[in-house]
Amino acid sequence: MAYKSLLTVVTDTKIAKPALEKAIAIAGAEDAHLDVLCIGVDRTQTGYYYAGASAVFQQDVIEKAKEEAAEAEAYTSGLLENSNVKWSLDKAVAQLAGLGRLVAHRARFNDLIVLPRPYGKSCGQEQEIIVESALFEGHVPTLVVPPKAKVTANADRIIVAWNESSESMSAVRAALPALIAADSVNIVVIDPPQHGPDRSDPGGALSQMLVRHGVKAEITVLAKTMPRVSDVLLRHARDMDADMLVMGAYGHSRFREAILGGATRNMLENANVPVLMAH
């Protein structure tokens, strides 16, 4: 099993480099094909904007989106032409309302999508839409790369956040190529339920499954000593000098996480290592 079809999406050249370089590195190591989708985004709100807008102003907005797509294409081509990977590049223009459908359609035919972190000072609303559409509508595992992540093809030390959920299981299965290649995999269980089916051996069944694949796995059980699970995971990742974190995405609804917060949203906002997620 390996990643043979990769996708990354470029909308803003200011934040694209870490994810693009990571995708190139993985494609080179896996002898995979890398597809890049360069999108110029019309960020106006359709329902509120177009009713009273002039045709000239609407055309200006579309032209600006086309310019952004062309800029992304030129920037991406410059990096890819100096690489030794197989690649292809498409350019498109989309409104915010239709961006998710465009990304999901392209994402679903790939083994892995590599994207920049969707939250931060330079990140627009479209970055969050792209990540969520890949996970929910595209149903493809997504590797989210923070701004200053090390550019390596393989992660030597990986942490798996395990809570027995179907989302966690999906993430583990999606991460198998990376887990097999890693030097060590640490399965982290935080405050396991006292009456759960694996209460006598938290993470034991998962560890057994991974070991049969040749994964060098061990289990760590942690107490929730901080208010948020994501904080405990990030502290443990720092202590272990981890190169990547694997976790299920959005165990709660996206609306709840957007309003109240949650492990997925907090991790996407604060992680300083790449995070592989699946839903």
C-alpha angles and dihedrals in degrees: 000000000000143000105265102160119047131178134193128178123217121196102143123035091203093070102023102086103080094050093041093050091046091051091049091050093050092046090052094049094045096040085237134154116249119209118194123197113199111197132187107206126214098209098189117117106247099208095050103030112045098053095079102018124117121239090241093056092047090052090051090055092050092048090052090052090050090052091051091051091050091049091050090048093051093046094048094045090054092058096041096048089060093051129083097226132109108254146162131193133208129186127209144162121223141170118235090252093058100033095092094054092050094050094043092052092053096039097055093068094057135080095222138007119209116204140169120253107281097216129066144084095293097040122106128206090264092070092063090046091052095050094046095045091052091052101039108026100024094040091210127136110255129210110205113201121202121220100261101033119142112259104233131139096223131037111226097193118036130181119207114202103213126189100150092253125139088241091057091048091051090052093050093051091047091050096050096109090053093042093052092050095048124102092223137007120199115200106206121201117185118202097336114213113266092223101037123125091254097042093125093049112020110202092001097121092048091048091052091051092050095045089056086059090053095258116151095228134172132173130236122187114202133187118233095249094158130058095251130046090220090059091054091049094048092049090050090048089055092047091051094042087231122192097203142009125214120202144148116262128233105352084173124048118284089240092055092048092048092052104031102020128238143194094278097049093043091049093050090050099046112023115117094189127062113276121208111205137179133176 
